[in-house]
């Protein structure tokens, strides 16, 4: 597997995403994967808020999150970070970031899957290719480990999971439950290469990817939902279910307290 990053100009709010792609992304080959950081999409579509327009980052996080952890009865944290759920992902601060943005908070893209599909369609048409993968990434943390890695927020053009179920292990025994998350595995590799500082390499191209099944249509709603695991099946359910989470009632702007069930 080969990975190559591509440097761009410094991206600011309001830049054209497809112009950036056309200017800095060379022609793609068949069966390659284009990886782009979500921050670039957010900047280009204007999913940013000037800092002076919000009373506090904490309030903005709570407004943006699908749910956030109620820490009112917890001991004070040494980190000014809120634990949130956004787009079915457990992630700090609802993905809101300040780095590589001057005086602004950068939010998640408005519709990540729609952005992935439009990028996929644009590059396939531009380069006259059929089999292409697209991944939108973000930085992520692992509980009880220092440092950040990558995670895939959205994708298009390939199956995000590879199943070993029914395939033999080294002793010929059929595996029963093992699945590989190709989406996040590729995201980790790409984010590592793209960097976290002033590299200005928000694009990464991955070629010769093993065990990947390309698709010629965008993922369906059911396929997108299928990547998320139901809480009752999650290994970490005992931790997640026994905490108070605050979410917003769909019929009201008032926050309500819930327990994940």
C-alpha positions as CSV (number, residue, x, y, z in Angstrom):
1,X,0.0,0.0,0.0
2,X,1.4,3.4,-0.9
3,X,0.3,6.8,0.5
4,X,1.2,10.2,-1.0
5,X,0.2,13.6,0.5
6,X,-0.4,16.7,-1.6
7,X,0.3,20.2,-0.4
8,X,-2.1,23.0,-1.0
9,X,-2.2,26.8,-0.5
10,X,-3.4,27.9,2.9
11,X,-7.1,27.4,2.9
12,X,-9.5,30.0,4.4
13,X,-13.2,30.3,4.8
14,X,-15.0,30.7,1.5
15,X,-12.4,29.0,-0.8
16,X,-13.7,26.8,-3.5
17,X,-13.3,23.1,-2.6
18,X,-13.4,21.8,-6.2
19,X,-11.0,24.4,-7.4
20,X,-8.6,23.3,-4.7
21,X,-9.0,19.7,-5.8
22,X,-8.5,20.5,-9.4
23,X,-5.5,22.8,-8.7
24,X,-3.6,20.5,-6.3
25,X,-4.8,16.9,-6.8
26,X,-3.2,15.2,-9.8
27,X,-5.1,12.7,-11.9
28,X,-6.3,9.8,-9.9
29,X,-5.7,6.2,-10.9
30,X,-8.3,3.4,-10.9
31,X,-8.8,1.7,-7.6
32,X,-7.2,4.5,-5.6
33,X,-8.6,6.3,-2.5
34,X,-8.7,10.0,-2.1
35,X,-8.5,11.2,1.6
36,X,-9.4,14.8,2.6
37,X,-9.5,16.3,6.1
38,X,-13.0,17.5,7.1
39,X,-11.6,20.9,8.2
40,X,-11.0,21.8,4.5
41,X,-14.6,21.0,3.6
42,X,-15.8,23.0,6.6
43,X,-13.8,26.0,5.6
44,X,-14.8,25.9,2.0
45,X,-18.5,25.6,2.8
46,X,-18.4,28.3,5.5
47,X,-19.1,26.0,8.5
48,X,-17.2,28.4,10.8
49,X,-18.2,30.8,13.5
50,X,-16.2,33.9,14.5
51,X,-15.2,33.6,18.2
52,X,-16.6,37.0,19.0
53,X,-20.1,35.8,18.0
54,X,-20.4,33.2,20.7
55,X,-20.5,33.7,24.5
56,X,-18.3,30.6,25.1
57,X,-16.9,27.6,23.3
58,X,-18.6,25.4,25.9
59,X,-22.0,26.8,24.8
60,X,-21.2,26.3,21.1
61,X,-20.2,22.7,21.8
62,X,-23.4,21.9,23.6
63,X,-25.4,23.4,20.8
64,X,-23.5,21.5,18.1
65,X,-23.4,18.1,19.9
66,X,-26.1,15.4,19.4
67,X,-25.5,14.6,23.1
68,X,-23.0,15.7,25.7
69,X,-22.0,14.3,29.1
70,X,-23.4,15.9,32.2
71,X,-20.3,16.6,34.3
72,X,-22.1,18.7,36.9
73,X,-21.8,16.0,39.6
74,X,-18.3,14.9,38.5
75,X,-15.0,16.0,40.0
76,X,-13.4,18.9,38.1
77,X,-11.5,17.9,35.0
78,X,-7.9,19.0,34.3
79,X,-8.9,19.5,30.6
80,X,-11.3,22.1,29.2
81,X,-12.8,19.4,27.0
82,X,-16.4,18.1,26.8
83,X,-17.2,14.5,26.0
84,X,-19.8,14.5,23.3
85,X,-21.6,12.3,20.7
86,X,-21.7,13.7,17.2
87,X,-22.9,11.8,14.1
88,X,-22.9,8.5,16.1
89,X,-19.2,9.0,17.1
90,X,-18.0,9.5,20.7
91,X,-15.7,12.5,20.2
92,X,-14.4,15.4,22.3
93,X,-16.0,18.9,21.8
94,X,-18.4,17.8,19.0
95,X,-15.5,18.0,16.6
96,X,-15.2,21.8,17.0
97,X,-11.6,22.9,16.4
98,X,-9.6,26.1,16.6
99,X,-6.4,25.0,15.0
100,X,-5.5,26.2,11.5
101,X,-8.2,28.9,11.7
102,X,-7.6,32.5,12.6
103,X,-10.1,33.8,15.1
104,X,-12.8,31.2,14.3
105,X,-14.3,28.0,15.5
106,X,-14.4,25.4,12.8
107,X,-17.4,23.1,12.9
108,X,-18.1,19.8,11.3
109,X,-19.2,19.9,7.6
110,X,-23.0,20.4,7.3
111,X,-23.6,17.0,5.5
112,X,-20.5,14.8,5.5
113,X,-21.9,12.0,3.4
114,X,-23.3,14.4,0.8
115,X,-19.8,16.1,0.6
116,X,-18.1,12.7,0.2
117,X,-20.5,11.8,-2.6
118,X,-20.1,15.1,-4.5
119,X,-16.3,14.8,-4.3
120,X,-16.5,11.2,-5.5
121,X,-18.6,12.3,-8.5
122,X,-16.4,15.2,-9.3
123,X,-13.2,13.3,-9.4
124,X,-14.6,10.3,-11.2
125,X,-16.0,12.6,-13.9
126,X,-12.8,14.7,-14.0
127,X,-10.4,11.8,-14.4
128,X,-12.7,9.4,-16.3
129,X,-12.3,6.6,-13.8
130,X,-14.8,4.1,-12.3
131,X,-13.4,2.6,-9.1
132,X,-12.5,5.3,-6.7
133,X,-12.8,5.7,-2.9
134,X,-13.2,8.9,-1.0
135,X,-12.7,9.4,2.7
136,X,-13.4,12.4,4.9
137,X,-11.3,12.3,8.1
138,X,-10.8,14.0,11.4
139,X,-8.4,13.6,14.3
140,X,-9.6,11.4,17.1
141,X,-8.4,10.3,20.5
142,X,-8.2,6.8,22.1
143,X,-9.3,6.4,25.7
144,X,-6.3,5.8,28.1
145,X,-3.8,6.6,25.3
146,X,-1.9,9.8,24.7
147,X,-1.9,11.4,21.3
148,X,-4.4,11.6,18.4
149,X,-5.0,9.3,15.4
150,X,-7.4,9.5,12.5
151,X,-11.0,8.5,12.1
152,X,-13.3,8.4,9.0
153,X,-16.3,10.6,9.3
154,X,-17.7,9.8,5.9
155,X,-16.9,7.8,2.8
156,X,-18.0,6.9,-0.7
157,X,-17.1,4.4,-3.4
158,X,-16.1,1.4,-1.3
159,X,-17.3,-0.9,1.5
160,X,-16.1,0.5,4.8
161,X,-16.0,-3.0,6.4
162,X,-14.2,-6.2,5.6
163,X,-15.6,-9.3,7.1
164,X,-13.4,-12.3,8.2
165,X,-16.5,-14.1,9.3
166,X,-16.4,-17.7,8.0
167,X,-12.8,-17.3,6.9
168,X,-10.2,-19.6,8.5
169,X,-7.6,-18.5,11.1
170,X,-4.0,-19.8,11.1
171,X,-5.2,-23.2,12.4
172,X,-8.1,-23.6,9.9
173,X,-10.8,-22.6,12.4
174,X,-13.5,-20.4,11.0
175,X,-13.7,-16.9,12.4
176,X,-17.1,-16.0,13.9
177,X,-17.2,-12.3,14.6
178,X,-14.1,-10.6,13.3
179,X,-14.6,-7.6,11.0
180,X,-12.0,-5.0,9.9
181,X,-12.9,-1.3,9.8
182,X,-11.2,-0.4,6.5
183,X,-12.6,3.2,6.7
184,X,-10.9,4.0,10.0
185,X,-7.8,1.9,9.3
186,X,-7.1,3.9,6.1
187,X,-8.0,7.2,7.9
188,X,-5.4,6.5,10.6
189,X,-2.7,6.0,8.0
190,X,-3.7,9.0,5.9
191,X,-4.0,11.4,8.9
192,X,-0.5,10.3,10.1
193,X,0.9,11.3,6.7
194,X,-1.0,14.5,6.4
195,X,0.1,15.8,9.8
196,X,-1.5,18.0,12.4
197,X,0.4,21.3,12.2
198,X,1.5,23.6,9.4
199,X,2.2,20.9,6.8
200,X,-0.6,22.2,4.6
201,X,-1.1,18.7,3.2
202,X,-4.9,18.1,3.6
203,X,-5.0,15.7,0.6
204,X,-3.7,12.1,0.6
205,X,-3.9,9.5,-2.1
206,X,-3.7,5.8,-1.2
207,X,-3.0,3.1,-3.8
208,X,-2.8,-0.6,-3.9
209,X,-5.1,-1.0,-0.9
210,X,-5.6,-4.7,0.1
211,X,-8.9,-6.2,1.0
212,X,-11.0,-3.3,-0.4
213,X,-14.3,-3.7,-2.2
214,X,-15.0,-0.8,-4.5
215,X,-18.6,0.2,-5.3
216,X,-20.0,2.1,-8.2
217,X,-22.8,3.9,-6.2
218,X,-22.8,6.1,-3.1
219,X,-23.6,4.3,0.2
220,X,-27.3,4.0,1.0
221,X,-28.8,5.4,4.2
222,X,-28.9,1.8,5.5
223,X,-25.3,1.2,4.6
224,X,-24.3,4.4,6.5
225,X,-26.3,3.4,9.5
226,X,-24.7,-0.1,9.3
227,X,-21.3,1.2,10.2
228,X,-22.5,2.3,13.6
229,X,-22.9,-0.4,16.2
230,X,-26.0,-0.5,18.4
231,X,-25.2,0.5,22.0
232,X,-26.5,-2.8,23.3
233,X,-23.8,-4.6,21.2
234,X,-21.0,-2.2,22.0
235,X,-18.2,-3.5,24.2
236,X,-18.1,-0.2,26.0
237,X,-21.8,-0.1,26.7
238,X,-21.3,-0.5,30.5
239,X,-19.4,2.8,30.5
240,X,-21.6,4.7,28.1
241,X,-25.0,3.7,29.5
242,X,-24.4,4.5,33.2
243,X,-23.8,8.2,32.7
244,X,-26.1,11.1,32.4
245,X,-26.2,12.6,28.9
246,X,-27.8,15.8,27.8
247,X,-29.5,16.0,24.4
248,X,-32.0,18.2,22.8
249,X,-35.7,17.3,22.4
250,X,-36.5,17.3,18.7
251,X,-39.6,19.4,19.4
252,X,-38.0,21.9,21.6
253,X,-34.7,23.8,22.0
254,X,-34.7,22.9,25.7
255,X,-32.1,20.4,26.8
256,X,-33.2,17.2,28.5
257,X,-31.3,14.7,30.5
258,X,-31.3,11.1,29.2
259,X,-29.7,7.8,29.9
260,X,-28.5,6.0,26.8
261,X,-30.5,2.7,26.5
